[in-house]
Amino acid sequence: MIEASGKAKKGIQRIIFSRAGIFLLLILLQLGLFVVTSEILQEYMIFIHGSFTVLGVVVLIYIINSEGNPAFKMTWMLCVMASPAVGTLGYIFVKNQIGSRWMGERLATLKLETDPYMQQDIEVMDALRESKPANANLAHFLSGPLGFPTYRNTEVTYFPLGEDKFEALILELKKARKFIFMEYFIVEEGYMWETILDVLIDKAAQGVEVRFMYDGMCAISMLPYDYPEQIQRYGIKCKMVSPIRPFLSTVQNNRDHRKICVIDGKTGFTGGVNLGDEYINKKERFGHWKDTAIMLKGDAVQSLTMLFLQMWNVDERQQDNYQRYLTPKRPMTDPNLGYVLPYGDSPFDNENVGEEVYFHILNHSKKYVHIMTPYLILDNEMITTLTRTAKSGIEVIIIMPHIPDKWYAFAVAKTYYRELIKAGVQIYEYEPGFVHAKVFVSDDDTATVGTINLDYRSLYLHFECGVFIYDNAVVKDVEEDFQNTLKRCHKVSLIEVKKQPLHLKVAGHVLRLFAPLM
């Protein structure tokens, strides 16, 4: 215990006195100055108070009539009504962020550059429409305005645990001959990352092009701020996505939550597994860590390649040579491989891609929908869809963690339990520990595996990705894993919900007011 306490103190000191810690302090000081100034102006100057009141009413009218999710509107309306000065200025500040507008425009430009390499094969679409028209409609939606085509000729391997994915990843990285692209939300020094890094260094020395990027939040407590420069010394191209800056900006609220690895344009990985020892149960944090991932081999890898290159080139001045990273599509070899549709989600395209895929699976299920998710912070549309599906006689089961990683998110999740259970949704908690998987599987023929949690941050604020799979044998592997996981869970009853400690109930309902921020 003494040793653990000492490590914790060192970790806290490292955060506080690091460059990222200083940045965070500066941001908090700016935020505090913003709030204090607003309150002083409101309290001591009647004219300014009246002006803020009028401006607040105008902002409320604007919010009510604007496009967007009602939950986000309600949160902003609550802020404006609770404190006209802080809420009004805060809303105006967020809506006029130059950085956010620039990011959205830049991503739109990159999409135009990559569109020629993301064209839908009409024969594939026609075959899908003949097989299942509803899925063809989803494919049309994703390929048309969004540029995510559906593919055949793609082998899919499902990994029920992070350690399974890690073993396969190392084997595939060692086979690389041309290039390796890696994009991850979390990278933490330890056995997993050091093992991968050794392979990347070796491949870079062999002349393989290696590009590696990770989300800038890692610089707060996991990696030094200059870590990209350290990695570049090995001949690896490395960068942070959205580095933490010492300035208030809404761009810093949009994190890169994707987990993508592409090898030679022929093999691709995605799923919930980050690059940290807890993800492969080499280190225990919240009991046993249950995670999932998939490996693609074939035509569909091209979409993962383009998703990576779009994000990589956000801050690059010269246009990338996309053509050199493509692989020729193979002629049809095995029709039993079904249909594979990798997709990305961006907070800047005004399309909730991840949530639409989840809605599609729920709305077109015939027998069951089985879900694994670490978080359950839902908007009204998702609550309505889940409950309506269950009331229609379709089996809806959600597996949640029993040991959470964030107590506050877990407290909010439990506020949804009663309504869902009463509607017929079955909720189970994974007794051995923490579920980090993001999986939907339905009717033995449809599944999606990716990075998208059932919470506001994943569905609306983060960069995400996933793979929609139909009529591929791997769907049965996903369902088999779900059933095996279910055996290690306990079913949550209404009695258990009622017996929840009062302080957690209160905390959950209060925090639910701010659910769109979680």
QUIDABEL-V755585 format. One line per field, one symbol per residue. ss: DSSP state (A for helix, B for strand, O for the rest). Layout:
BEGIN
ss: ???
END
This chain:
BEGIN
ss: OAAAAAAAAAAAAAAAAOAAAAAAAAAAAAAAAAAAAAAAAAAAOAAAAAAAAAAAAAAAAAAAAOOOOAAAAAAAAAAAAAOAAAAAAAAAAAAOOAAAAAAAAAAAAAAAAAAAAOOOOAAAAAAAAAAOAAAAAAAAAAAOOOOOOOBOOBBBBBBOOAAAAAAAAAAAAAOOOOBBBBBBOOBOOOAAAAAAAAAAAAAAAOOOBBBBBBBOOAAAAOOOOOAAAAAAOOOOBBBBBOOOOOOOOAAAAOOBOOOBBBBOOOBBBBBOOOBOAAAAOOOOOOOBBBOOBBBBBBOOAAAAAAAAAAAAAAAOOOOOOAAAAOOOOOOOOOAAAOBBBBBBBOOOOOOOAAAAAAAAAAAOOOOBBBBBOOOBOOOAAAAAAAAAAAAOOOBBBBBBBOOOOOAAAAAAAAOOAAAAAAOOOBBBBBOOBBBOOOBBBBOOOBBBBBOOOBOAAAAAAOBBBBBBBBOOOAAAAAAAAAAAAAOOBBBOOAAAAAOOOAAAAAAAAAAAAAAAAO
END
